[in-house]
Amino acid sequence: MFLTITATGTPERPATDLGYLLHKHPDNAQAFSTSYGTAHVLYPEASVERCTAALLLEVDAVALVRRGKGKGRGGAPDAALAQYVNDRPYAASSLLAVALSAVFSSAMKGQCNARPELPARPLPLRVEVPALPARGGADLVRGLFEPLGWTVTVEPVALDAEFPAWGDSRYVCLVLESARLTLSEALRHLYVLLPVLDDAKHYWVSSDEVDKLLRAGEGWLPDHPEQKLITSRYLSRRWSLTREALERLELVRLAEADDSAIEEIDNAVAEETEADDAENSQEKSVSLAVQRRDAILAALHASGAARVLDLGCGQGQLVQALLKDMRFDEIVGVDVSMRALTVASRRLKLDSMGERQAARVKLIQGSLAYTDKRLKGYDAAVLSEVIEHLDLPRLPALEYAVFGSARPKTVLVTTPNVEYNVRWETLPAGHSRHGDHRFEWTREEFRAWAERVAGRHGYGVEFTPVGPDDPEVGPPTQMATFSMNTATPTTKEEKAA
């Protein structure tokens, strides 16, 4: 089982920097024991212009059978002879991926103490894998590697060169070339995609494989066009693990999508008086954001809520206001973006907050498009200027996650009233108040949606104007207060009765 990594260089940036990154000196041949054999690292060439590191894995076939997860390949009950006569010692697979991770662990993590500037520097790289199982053929190989920035050359390996009529085997010779990837990125691509192409693993796949996949896939897997196939194959088609991984990848994707908008928030934290987005800029002159928070606090007081969820808490302004009111015993801010939660934490000064006050507040990451057991059992939930940031096809998922699964006694929803937009002098006609708004509803549309949701999930609903209530176009913000019907069954026993 064999793989080479080649870097090219110049006198200013010599190719031998590869040795620093891999933490393996080009003048030495090194051997490392693994659970299934011995991994050798050597350098066939090492010069300023060109440096090649080779990983040779000698697999102990007997140890593979004795310590593997099953009698046959991938755990299948193959014939006894197949346990010892197979392609495992020769073709790249999860065995080589594990060896890559073990032997080049620092390089894969992007660490280089001797030259800390090197890991972030893209290198002209060439990776060669002479024998790679490709279940899906050359097209799948290209479909996996080309979206990641690789130039891919795939040559099928004939079953027998002397008998071309027998056709090609399921193995290919793979060459990958790129000048814009770091070594860490290249190794993480190989670590995930070698076993994906083989579509098998030599060990039992447990729940910790999800964490391994997400770590190795950071920065590229959430947006990969073959994400589902990669996830399913990497996790040996275990549906429960695949579903968990896909949900977590979706959280990451949504968080990364939010980052561009959240960059504006850092300035707002440093200068409290500065608006963090276009909508707040419109509202600043009439202090609508403050009026909205006051209306929410008044509705929460009227409901008698003590334990409150701020769903889509963003930078934490509402959490901060709730924390100042001692009538609220527990406040939980939820947002899909870790960066937004970090900014909220800085705003609230959680790291220096007193123990008693810190016990009242918690910030957690979560997507409102998925059910979450952590959100159950609260008195009230607030969705302040949140729903309009979701694509309409995703809104039913939020409805069920909040009203059907979490089921707080009171739910407050605020959203812009699009009819009022004509009153904003600086807002161009036909434009939304914020570039990320997927929709903005009229009063009639919001009322219809709220009444439909309330009826479906056993809530009553009342509507409150927020801000100046214009006799022609209504208020700038509309708020719905959902209150759980006391006669609505909430437990399995009550529903059964």
C-alpha positions in Angstrom: 0.0 0.0 0.0 1.8 3.1 -1.3 1.2 6.9 -1.6 3.6 9.7 -2.5 3.3 13.5 -1.9 5.5 15.7 -4.0 6.1 19.5 -3.6 7.9 21.7 -6.0 9.7 24.9 -5.0 12.1 27.7 -5.7 15.2 29.0 -3.9 12.9 31.5 -2.0 10.5 28.7 -1.1 12.3 25.4 -1.3 10.4 22.2 -1.8 12.2 20.7 1.2 9.8 22.8 3.4 7.7 19.7 3.0 9.9 18.0 5.5 9.2 20.6 8.1 5.4 20.3 7.5 5.4 16.5 7.7 7.8 16.6 10.8 9.9 13.9 9.0 13.5 14.8 8.0 14.3 14.0 4.3 17.7 12.4 5.2 16.0 9.7 7.4 14.0 6.6 6.6 11.6 6.1 9.5 9.3 3.2 10.5 6.1 3.4 12.7 4.2 0.5 14.2 0.5 0.4 13.6 -2.2 -2.1 14.7 -2.1 -3.8 11.3 1.5 -3.6 10.3 4.4 -1.1 9.8 4.3 2.3 8.1 7.5 3.5 6.5 8.2 7.1 5.6 11.1 7.9 3.2 12.1 10.5 0.6 13.0 9.2 -2.9 14.1 12.8 -3.7 14.7 16.0 -1.8 16.0 19.1 -3.4 15.2 22.8 -3.5 13.2 22.3 -6.8 11.4 19.0 -5.9 10.8 17.0 -2.8 8.8 13.7 -2.6 7.7 12.0 0.6 6.5 8.4 0.3 4.3 6.5 2.7 4.6 2.7 2.4 2.3 0.6 4.6 3.2 -3.0 5.1 0.0 -4.7 6.2 0.1 -7.9 8.3 -2.8 -9.9 6.8 -3.0 -12.3 9.7 -3.3 -9.4 12.2 -5.9 -7.8 10.0 -8.1 -10.9 10.2 -7.5 -11.5 13.9 -8.1 -7.9 15.0 -10.6 -6.8 12.3 -14.3 -6.3 12.8 -15.4 -9.4 11.0 -14.5 -12.6 9.2 -14.5 -11.2 5.7 -13.8 -7.9 4.0 -15.7 -5.2 5.7 -17.3 -7.7 8.1 -19.0 -9.8 5.5 -19.1 -13.6 6.1 -16.7 -14.5 3.2 -15.2 -17.9 2.8 -12.2 -18.7 5.1 -9.7 -18.3 2.3 -10.9 -14.7 1.5 -9.8 -13.7 5.0 -6.2 -14.2 3.9 -6.3 -13.7 0.1 -7.6 -10.2 -0.6 -6.5 -6.7 -1.7 -6.1 -5.3 1.7 -2.2 -5.3 1.8 -2.0 -3.6 -1.7 -4.8 -1.2 -2.4 -5.3 2.1 -0.7 -8.1 2.0 1.9 -9.1 3.0 5.4 -5.9 1.3 6.5 -3.8 3.9 4.6 -6.1 6.7 5.8 -5.5 5.7 9.4 -1.8 5.5 8.8 -1.8 9.0 7.3 -3.6 10.3 10.3 -1.2 8.6 12.7 2.1 9.3 11.0 1.3 12.8 9.8 -1.0 13.9 12.6 0.7 17.3 13.2 0.7 18.1 9.4 -3.0 17.2 9.2 -3.8 19.5 12.0 -1.8 22.3 10.4 0.8 22.5 13.1 4.5 23.3 12.6 6.4 24.6 15.7 9.7 25.0 13.9 8.2 27.1 11.0 4.7 28.3 12.2 4.2 30.3 9.0 4.3 27.2 6.8 1.0 25.4 7.4 -1.2 28.2 6.1 0.9 28.6 2.9 -0.5 26.8 -0.2 2.0 24.5 -1.9 2.3 23.2 -5.4 1.4 19.6 -4.6 1.2 16.3 -6.5 -0.3 13.2 -4.9 0.0 9.8 -6.4 -1.9 6.7 -5.4 -0.9 3.7 -7.7 -3.7 1.4 -6.6 -7.0 2.8 -5.4 -10.3 0.9 -5.2 -12.9 3.1 -6.8 -16.4 1.9 -6.3 -18.2 4.2 -8.7 -15.4 4.5 -11.2 -13.4 7.3 -12.6 -16.4 9.7 -12.7 -16.9 9.4 -9.0 -13.2 10.0 -8.3 -13.4 13.2 -10.3 -16.7 14.1 -8.6 -15.1 13.8 -5.2 -11.7 15.6 -5.8 -12.3 18.2 -8.5 -14.7 20.4 -6.4 -11.9 20.6 -3.8 -9.5 22.3 -6.2 -7.6 19.3 -7.5 -6.7 18.6 -11.1 -7.5 14.9 -11.4 -5.9 12.2 -13.6 -7.5 8.8 -13.3 -6.2 5.7 -15.2 -8.1 2.4 -14.8 -6.0 -0.6 -14.0 -6.5 -3.6 -16.3 -7.4 -6.9 -14.7 -4.5 -8.4 -16.6 -2.2 -6.5 -19.0 -1.6 -9.7 -21.0 -5.3 -10.2 -21.5 -6.9 -6.8 -22.3 -10.2 -8.5 -23.4 -10.8 -9.1 -19.7 -11.4 -5.4 -19.3 -10.6 -3.1 -16.4 -10.6 -3.8 -12.7 -12.3 -1.7 -10.1 -8.9 -0.2 -9.3 -7.5 3.1 -10.6 -4.1 4.9 -10.6 -4.8 8.3 -9.2 -2.8 11.5 -9.6 -3.9 14.7 -7.9 -2.3 18.1 -8.6 -3.0 21.5 -7.1 -1.1 24.7 -6.4 -3.7 26.4 -4.1 -4.2 23.9 -1.3 -2.3 23.7 1.9 -0.8 20.3 3.0 -3.2 20.1 5.8 -6.1 20.4 3.4 -4.6 17.8 1.1 -4.1 15.3 3.9 -7.7 15.8 5.3 -9.1 15.3 1.8 -7.2 12.0 1.5 -8.1 10.9 5.0 -11.8 11.1 4.3 -12.0 10.2 0.6 -9.8 7.1 0.4 -12.1 5.0 2.5 -15.1 6.6 0.8 -13.9 5.4 -2.6 -13.2 2.0 -1.2 -16.6 2.0 0.4 -15.4 -0.1 3.3 -13.6 0.2 6.6 -11.4 -2.3 8.4 -12.8 -1.4 11.9 -16.2 -1.0 13.5 -17.7 2.4 12.9 -19.0 3.9 16.2 -20.4 7.3 17.1 -17.0 9.0 17.5 -16.5 8.6 13.7 -18.9 11.5 13.3 -16.6 13.8 15.2 -13.6 12.5 13.1 -15.5 13.2 9.9 -16.5 16.7 10.9 -12.9 17.6 12.1 -11.4 16.3 8.8 -14.1 17.8 6.7 -13.9 21.3 8.3 -13.9 24.0 5.6 -14.8 21.8 2.7 -17.4 19.1 3.5 -20.4 21.3 4.4 -20.5 22.7 0.8 -19.3 19.6 -1.1 -21.8 18.6 -3.9 -21.3 14.9 -2.9 -21.7 15.5 0.8 -24.4 12.9 1.4 -22.5 10.2 -0.5 -19.3 11.0 1.4 -21.0 11.0 4.8 -22.9 7.8 4.2 -19.9 5.8 2.9 -17.5 7.2 5.5 -19.9 6.1 8.2 -20.4 2.6 6.7 -24.0 3.5 5.7 -25.1 3.6 9.3 -28.2 5.7 9.0 -28.4 7.0 12.5 -24.8 8.3 12.4 -25.2 9.6 8.8 -28.3 11.6 9.9 -26.5 13.0 12.9 -23.5 14.0 10.7 -25.7 15.6 8.0 -27.6 17.7 10.6 -24.4 18.9 12.2 -23.0 19.7 8.8 -26.1 21.8 8.0 -25.6 23.7 11.3 -22.0 24.5 10.2 -23.2 25.5 6.7 -25.8 27.9 8.1 -23.3 29.3 10.6 -20.8 30.0 7.9 -23.5 31.6 5.8 -24.3 33.9 8.7 -20.7 35.0 9.2 -20.7 37.6 6.5 -23.6 39.4 8.1 -22.3 38.9 11.6 -19.0 40.7 10.8 -20.9 44.0 11.3 -21.8 43.0 14.8 -18.2 43.3 16.1 -18.3 47.1 15.5 -21.7 47.3 17.3 -20.2 45.6 20.4 -17.4 48.1 20.5 -19.7 51.1 19.9 -23.1 50.4 21.4 -24.7 53.4 19.7 -23.8 52.2 16.2 -26.4 50.1 14.3 -25.4 46.6 13.3 -27.4 46.2 10.1 -29.5 48.1 7.6 -32.7 47.5 9.4 -31.5 49.0 12.7 -30.2 51.9 10.7 -33.7 52.6 9.6 -35.1 52.1 13.1 -32.5 54.1 15.0 -34.2 57.5 14.5 -37.4 56.3 16.1 -35.8 53.9 18.6 -37.9 51.0 17.2 -35.5 48.4 18.4 -35.9 49.7 22.0 -39.7 49.8 21.6 -39.7 46.2 20.3 -37.7 45.0 23.3 -40.0 46.9 25.7 -43.0 45.3 24.1 -41.5 41.8 24.4 -40.6 42.4 28.1 -44.2 43.6 28.8 -45.7 40.5 27.1 -43.3 38.2 29.1 -44.3 39.9 32.3 -48.0 39.5 31.5 -47.5 35.8 30.8 -45.8 35.3 34.2 -42.8 33.5 32.5 -39.7 32.9 34.6 -37.7 30.6 32.2 -37.3 32.2 28.8 -35.7 31.1 25.5 -34.4 33.7 23.0 -34.4 31.8 19.8 -32.1 33.4 17.2 -30.5 35.5 19.9 -27.8 36.9 17.5 -25.6 39.4 19.3 -27.5 39.1 22.6 -29.3 42.5 23.0 -32.5 40.9 24.2 -30.7 38.4 26.4 -28.9 41.4 28.0 -32.2 43.1 28.6 -33.8 40.0 30.1 -30.8 39.5 32.4 -31.3 42.9 33.9 -34.8 41.9 35.0 -34.6 39.7 38.1 -38.1 38.4 37.4 -36.5 36.0 34.9 -34.8 33.1 36.7 -33.3 31.4 33.6 -32.5 32.9 30.2 -31.2 30.7 27.3 -30.0 32.3 24.1 -30.0 30.0 21.0 -28.3 30.8 17.7 -27.0 28.7 14.8 -23.8 30.8 14.5 -21.0 30.2 17.0 -19.5 33.5 16.0 -22.7 35.3 17.0 -22.7 33.5 20.3 -19.1 34.5 20.9 -20.0 38.1 20.2 -23.0 37.8 22.6 -20.8 36.3 25.3 -18.4 39.3 25.0 -21.4 41.7 25.1 -22.7 40.0 28.3 -19.2 39.8 29.8 -19.9 36.2 30.7 -16.2 35.5 31.6 -16.3 38.1 34.3 -19.9 37.8 35.5 -20.6 37.0 39.1 -21.5 33.4 39.9 -25.1 34.1 40.8 -25.8 36.1 37.7 -24.0 33.6 35.4 -26.2 30.8 36.7 -29.2 32.6 35.2 -28.0 32.7 31.6 -26.8 30.2 29.0 -25.8 30.5 25.4 -26.2 27.4 23.2 -25.7 26.6 19.5 -28.7 25.1 17.7 -30.7 25.4 14.5 -34.4 26.3 14.7 -35.0 24.1 11.7 -34.5 20.9 13.9 -36.1 19.6 17.0 -34.0 20.0 20.1 -34.6 18.3 23.5 -32.7 21.1 25.2 -35.5 23.5 24.4 -38.3 21.7 26.1 -39.9 22.7 29.4 -39.6 26.5 29.2 -42.3 29.0 30.1 -41.8 31.2 27.1 -39.9 31.5 23.8 -39.1 34.7 21.8 -38.6 34.8 18.1 -37.7 38.4 17.6 -37.1 39.4 13.9 -36.2 35.8 13.1 -38.7 34.2 10.8 -38.1 36.6 7.9 -34.5 35.4 7.7 -35.7 31.8 6.8 -36.5 30.6 3.3 -40.3 30.0 3.2 -39.9 26.2 2.5 -37.9 25.9 5.8 -40.5 27.7 7.9 -42.7 24.6 8.5 -39.6 23.0 10.1 -39.2 25.9 12.5 -43.0 25.8 13.3 -42.8 22.2 14.3 -39.5 22.6 16.2 -40.9 25.4 18.3 -44.7 24.9 18.6 -44.8 21.1 18.1 -41.7 19.8 19.9 -40.4 22.5 22.4 -43.9 23.7 23.2 -43.3 26.6 25.6 -46.5 27.9 27.2 -46.0 31.3 25.5 -44.4 32.1 22.2 -43.7 35.7 21.1 -43.0 36.4 17.4 -42.1 39.8 16.0 -41.6 40.5 12.3 -41.5 43.6 10.0 -44.7 44.9 8.6 -43.9 45.3 4.9 -46.8 47.8 4.5 -44.9 50.3 6.7 -41.9 50.3 4.4 -43.3 53.2 2.4 -42.8 55.4 5.5 -39.0 54.9 5.5 -37.7 57.8 3.5 -34.2 56.3 2.9 -35.5 52.8 1.9 -35.8 52.4 -1.9 -39.2 51.3 -3.1 -39.5 47.5 -3.4 -36.5 46.9 -1.2 -36.6 44.8 2.0 -35.4 46.4 5.3 -32.4 44.1 5.4 -30.6 42.3 2.6 -30.9 38.9 4.3 -34.7 39.0 4.6 -36.2 36.2 2.6 -39.7 37.8 2.9 -41.6 40.5 4.6 -45.3 40.1 5.3 -48.3 42.3 5.3 -50.5 42.4 8.4 -53.0 40.1 6.8 -50.3 37.6 5.7 -48.8 37.5 9.2 -52.2 37.1 10.8 -53.1 34.2 8.5 -49.8 32.4 9.2 -50.0 32.9 13.0 -53.6 31.7 13.2 -52.9 28.7 11.1 -49.9 27.8 13.3 -51.9 28.4 16.5 -54.8 26.2 15.4 -52.5 23.4 14.3 -50.6 23.2 17.6 -53.1 24.1 20.2 -52.4 27.7 20.9 -54.4 30.9 21.0 -53.0 34.0 19.4 -53.3 37.7 19.9 -51.7 40.6 17.9 -50.0 43.7 19.2 -48.6 46.7 17.1 -45.1 47.7 18.0 -44.1 51.3 17.2 -46.3 54.1 15.8 -49.5 52.6 14.5 -50.1 54.4 11.2 -53.9 54.5 10.4 -53.1 53.7 6.7 -50.2 51.2 6.8 -50.2 50.0 10.4 -47.1 49.7 12.7 -43.5 49.1 11.6 -43.3 45.9 13.6 -46.1 43.4 14.3 -46.0 41.0 17.2 -48.0 37.8 17.8 -48.4 36.4 21.3 -49.2 32.6 21.2 -50.6 31.2 24.5 -51.0 27.4 24.9 -54.6 26.3 25.3 -55.0 24.8 28.8 -57.2 22.1 27.4 -54.6 21.0 24.9 -53.1 17.5 25.7 -49.4 17.7 26.1 -48.4 14.2 27.4 -48.8 10.8 25.7 -51.3 9.7 28.3 -53.4 12.8 27.8 -53.3 12.4 24.0 -54.3 8.8 24.3 -57.2 9.7 26.5 
